[in-house]
Amino acid sequence: MNINKILKIIGAIAAIAGIAAAIYIAVKKLTDKKEPEYFDDNDFFECDNDLEIIEVENEEAKVEEAPAEETPKKKKPAKKKAE
C-alpha cells in the first residue's frame, strides 16, 4: 500500500469521528434537562449585618471666598485695510 492511501484512510476515519462527536454533543445539549442553579450568597461575599452608627454634629460649611479674578480686556478686532 502507498503511504498516501494510508493517510487518506486515517484522515477519513478522524473526520467521521469528529462529525460523530459534534452530533453527539449537539443532541446532548438540546435534549439535556435544564436544572436551575442555586447559589449560596455566602459564597460570593461576606456581609455583617452589624452596622456602626456614627453621630456627627451639624457643622457649618465654611466657604472660603476665592479672590476676584480680573476679567481680561477684550481685544478690538483687527481693522481690514482697504484695497
C-alpha positions in Angstrom: 0.0 0.0 0.0 1.0 3.5 -0.6 1.6 6.0 2.3 -0.9 8.4 0.6 -3.7 5.8 0.8 -3.0 5.1 4.4 -3.0 8.8 5.3 -6.3 9.3 3.4 -7.9 6.4 5.3 -6.7 7.7 8.7 -7.9 11.2 7.7 -11.3 9.9 6.7 -11.7 8.0 10.0 -10.7 11.1 12.0 -13.2 13.2 10.1 -16.0 10.7 10.7 -15.1 10.5 14.4 -15.2 14.3 14.6 -18.6 14.6 12.9 -20.0 11.9 15.2 -18.7 13.7 18.3 -20.2 17.0 17.1 -23.6 15.4 16.5 -23.4 13.7 19.9 -22.6 16.9 21.7 -25.3 18.9 19.8 -28.0 16.3 20.6 -26.9 16.1 24.3 -27.1 19.9 24.6 -30.5 20.2 23.0 -32.1 17.3 24.9 -30.4 17.9 28.3 -32.8 18.6 31.1 -32.3 22.2 32.3 -32.0 22.4 36.1 -31.8 25.7 37.9 -28.6 26.6 39.6 -28.9 27.5 43.2 -26.2 29.7 44.7 -25.4 30.4 48.3 -24.9 34.1 48.9 -22.2 33.4 51.4 -20.0 32.1 48.6 -19.9 35.5 46.9 -19.4 38.0 49.7 -19.3 38.2 53.4 -21.8 40.6 54.9 -22.1 41.5 58.6 -25.4 43.0 59.5 -23.9 44.8 62.4 -23.9 48.4 61.2 -21.9 51.0 63.1 -23.8 54.2 63.7 -21.7 57.4 63.9 -23.3 60.5 65.2 -22.0 63.8 63.7 -22.8 67.2 64.9 -24.0 69.7 62.3 -21.1 71.7 61.2 -21.5 74.9 59.4 -20.0 74.7 56.0 -17.1 77.2 55.8 -16.9 78.7 52.4 -13.7 80.4 51.6 -14.1 83.3 49.2 -12.0 83.0 46.1 -10.1 86.1 45.1 -12.0 88.0 42.5 -10.5 87.3 39.1 -10.0 90.2 36.8 -11.8 89.8 33.5 -9.4 90.0 30.6 -9.9 93.0 28.4 -11.4 92.2 25.0 -9.2 92.9 22.1 -10.5 95.0 19.3 -10.9 93.2 16.0 -8.2 94.0 13.6 -9.1 96.6 11.1 -9.2 95.5 7.5 -7.1 97.5 5.2 -8.9 99.0 2.2 -7.5 97.6 -1.0 
